[in-house]
Amino acid sequence: MASSSSSPMHPEVVASNFTHVIPNFTTMNPNSSISSIIVSNISCMVPTKLNHDNYLVWKALFAPIFRRHKLTGIADKSEICPPPYLLDRSSQNIGIHNPSFEVWYEKDQNIRIWLNSTLSEDIIPFTVGVTSSRKLWLNLEQHFGGVSTAHIHQLRSRLHSVNKGDLAISEYLQRIKGISDALMAVGALVSDHDLIVVTLSGLLNEYDSFIDSIVLQISST
């Protein structure tokens, strides 16, 4: 009869002898799945599909989702990917799947699916060859983050150069509102004070008395 010392150890017993070498990863709850958040739900939470001009708005919509489901660490890489297999004391692979990696991988791939489902058709090619949500996130940021910034600068320049000229006052105010709304759409809010300054600055000399009265009211508040 074989001695108990020669009997093969159950994988869970083996795993328990080695999980101490990766404590930061094995404390994750395998039941904390986020797969229940289906694509249709993401489409409701992120109704804006990413295009060449709205990256900042699109990114801002994802921020609370990542925070709510504790996924920010995967998106910004502060939550490091665990090793796929458990390691022994000398960091050697012992051939047993790491449950913490399975949890991490599920989160990572769900984020990828979410991101892909919120891209406009002409942005889809930027996902080719990308295998992780972090790489996809960085890829989109590198391609469209700068574009959005340049677009904001362009809109701000247009806002500050608006003049009434021959426009009716209603058309003039609508033009300012249109640019302001475009800035808000890319996540760049325009304060009420800035809108007042821009509006008054673009008026003709015939509005000087009106401008003076508004400036007086503002300075007295």
VENBELNOR-V284688 format. One record per pair of residues at least 12 apart in sequence whose ideal C-beta (glycine too) atoms are under 8 Angstrom apart, sorted by the first residue. I is the first residue (numbers start at 1). J is the second residue. D is the distance in whole Angstrom. If there is no record, write none. Layout:
i: (I/I)
j: (J/J)
d: (D/D)
This chain:
i: (11/14/14/14/15/15/18/18/18/18/18/18/19/21/21/21/21/22/22/22/22/22/22/25/25/25/25/25/25/26/26/26/27/28/28/28/29/30/30/30/32/32/33/34/34/34/34/34/35/35/37/37/37/39/39/39/42/42/42/42/43/43/45/45/46/46/46/46/46/46/47/48/48/49/49/49/49/50/50/50/50/50/50/51/51/51/52/52/52/52/53/53/53/53/54/54/54/55/55/55/55/55/55/55/56/56/56/56/56/56/57/57/57/58/59/60/62/62/62/65/71/71/74/74/74/74/74/74/75/75/75/75/77/79/81/81/81/81/82/82/82/82/83/83/84/84/84/85/85/85/86/108/108/108/109/111/111/112/112/112/112/115/115/115/115/115/116/123/123/126/126/126/127/148/151/152/152/152/155/155/155/155/155/156/156/158/159/159/159/159/159/159/160/160/162/162/162/162/162/163/164/164/164/165/172/173/176/176/176/176/180/196/196/200/200)
j: (96/86/94/96/86/96/86/87/88/89/94/96/86/87/88/89/91/82/83/86/87/98/100/82/83/98/100/101/104/98/99/100/100/100/103/104/103/99/102/103/70/103/106/69/71/106/107/110/106/110/69/110/114/113/114/117/65/114/117/118/117/118/61/65/58/61/62/65/114/118/61/61/118/118/119/120/123/118/119/120/123/140/144/120/122/123/122/123/144/147/147/148/151/186/148/185/186/140/141/144/145/147/148/186/145/148/152/186/187/188/185/186/187/118/141/187/75/114/115/114/107/111/104/107/108/111/133/134/111/133/134/137/134/104/101/104/105/108/98/100/101/104/98/101/97/98/101/97/98/101/98/132/133/134/133/133/137/130/132/133/136/127/133/136/137/140/136/140/144/139/140/143/139/186/186/183/186/188/179/182/183/186/188/183/188/179/176/179/180/183/190/198/198/201/175/176/179/198/202/202/202/203/204/204/202/199/195/198/199/202/195/214/218/214/215)
d: (5/8/7/6/6/5/5/6/5/7/6/8/7/5/7/6/7/6/7/7/7/7/7/4/8/7/4/7/7/8/7/5/8/5/5/7/7/6/7/5/8/7/6/5/7/7/6/5/7/6/7/7/8/7/7/4/8/5/6/6/6/7/7/6/7/5/6/7/8/5/8/6/8/6/6/4/8/6/5/6/5/7/7/5/7/7/8/8/6/6/7/7/5/7/7/7/6/7/8/4/6/7/4/8/8/5/8/5/4/7/6/6/5/7/8/5/8/8/8/8/6/6/7/6/6/6/6/7/7/7/7/5/5/7/7/6/8/8/6/4/4/6/6/6/7/6/5/6/6/8/5/6/5/7/7/4/8/8/7/5/6/8/6/6/7/7/8/8/8/6/6/6/8/6/6/7/6/5/6/5/5/7/7/7/7/5/7/5/7/7/7/6/6/8/6/6/7/7/5/4/5/5/6/8/7/7/7/6/6/8/6/7/7/6/7)
